[in-house]
């Protein structure tokens, strides 16, 4: 594990001095191509139900996290930002903004499927509902973060 930088120590002090309570919103600014999103889709195609799994590696992304402020401060005191991965965060992480993703598909199922039938997975992806999603990123993926206070003020950190 990497040592905690003085910048991070100062960021934690600013969070503690802000007298925040309860849950806070945290925006995580991510390195290029560091966020993988798995989404499970379902819908209807020509009056038949289908499901498909999409795997997207996002070129650009900002993640949104809601976390108890004390839990967040403890995490930042125990672990350098560069050592934080999705495994260290609660599951309440979602993509706030993203662009330019590389998408792969898997686990396609449809009623009465004929293998000679040409189905465009991208059409299914865009015309479907998302049943569930999962966000993953490894250590070294976060380059900055912003904590949004109840007064809508922002406390920022940048690697």
C-alpha positions, 0 to 999 in steps of 0.5 A: 500500500502507498503512503497517504500524501499531505494533500490527502491529509489536508483534504481529510482535515477540510472534511472534518472542519466542515462538520458534515453529518450523515451521508454525503455525495462524492463525485469520483473523477476517473482515469481514462478507460479505468471504469468497467460497467456491467449492465443486465438488460431486458426488453421486447424485440418483435413481440418476443422477450429478450435479455442481454448483458453488456460490458462497457469500458468507459473512456471518460467517466465520473462516478457518484457515491453516497456514503456516510461521512464518517465511513468516508473519512475513515477510508481516507485515513486508512488508505491512499486514494491511489489504493482505493478500488470499487471493492473498498466502496459500498455498492451505492456507486453509479455513473454520473457521466460517461462517454466513449465506451467500448461495449461487448455483449454476452448472455443473449437470450430471446424467445423462439430464437432462429440462428439465421435471424440477424439481430443487432445487439446495439439496437437491443441495448438502446431499446431495452430497460436496465435490470441491474448494473455493477461498477468496477475499477481497480486501484489507481483509477481515481484522479480526483474527487469532490464532496458535495455538502448539504449547502451545495458547497464543494470540497475538492481533492486532486491527485 
